[in-house]
């Protein structure tokens, strides 16, 4: 759980940096050529298959553990308390399912259309190959308020999932230290905020620009 | 002070239980268990079945009393057992819900009494050290660093009450097991079986039907002896080394 989680965390970071190129004011040149590189480079291709595998593995492990833990608890208390643990730590499975549903919508909208759909091609001066205009597709999608809303809900779920998951992954691996654990916890809070807010800026910015 | 109690009543292990309401008049100087005693005296005088609950030393050191009070093991006060929780922490006219520890590995025997023998079997699986027979060794023959001795002692403060399991949304016994592993494994006398101990105690914990730790930290908050979840990280470390390490 923790190892796959940490891998997915490192992916999120790279994904965010790449996607912030959507905000560049160059008609999509930097983003589209970047997307072309990401789909053609054999090393990145291999890693991306690993990524799909780890997403599925993380989800299956998570669901199996959640099911086992539910049955190990058995009867629930009739009086609930909120005072002994954070909300996100108690709702990791629910948040994970939300994120998985979001990933399916997200990939259906962009990845599937890029791979199997018929997105228009574009050429840029200074880049020899013809590239798929994924940038154009993103611009069209985020003009719809409901797509922006779906993304914001997905990112909110991601924030809460990371807020517990980041530091929890280190604890599960036994990495606990008087000096470093508070730093890891602080890093986790900053990371979950940066990632969710960073991704959220993209649809909001494009939507506002389209008005 | 007048209180309304909603108490879990269950006639036996295989019977269905439900919450029942009782009114009781208590003094704020009473402990929670003394208040339960008053209720039981009244029930007996009315020829009704008294509420079954566990208690022994009533000094907060034996780990026998185990009530979930308003959804919190050992009640709302931090770092105390049920017997050390006094009624002054409640207000006149309060409604208090009292339930047994909940976990599949802690089946209810009657009313508020649960079977915690699964803890005994975890201890049997590895909660011991090997010593040579013969004369008693010298008191200070083995020097132990002060910090190590203190952290081993902090872990040894665990009274095995099971509040960690009761608080855990996953019904996991990781805090209990890790406290026992840390208590023995941090001292030189416990090194002989250290790696094997982690594995055999965790295996037994799984076999008893306890859940998995998801690091919610609820156990640490509710523990009457304030055992830290740092012990769980230590257990995870020694469990990993018992699988991958050379010193099995």
Interface residues (C-beta under 8 A of the other chain):
Chain A: X65 X68 X69 X70 X71 X72 X73 X74 X75 X76 X77 X78 X79 X80 X81 X83 X84 X85 X86 X89 X90 X92 X164 X167 X168 X171 X172 X173 X174 X175 X176 X181
Chain B: X6 X19 X68 X70 X71 X72 X76 X97 X99 X102 X103 X104 X105 X167 X168 X169 X170 X171 X172 X209 X210 X211 X212 X213 X214 X215 X216 X217 X218 X221 X222 X229 X230 X232 X233 X234 X235 X236 X237 X238 X239 X240
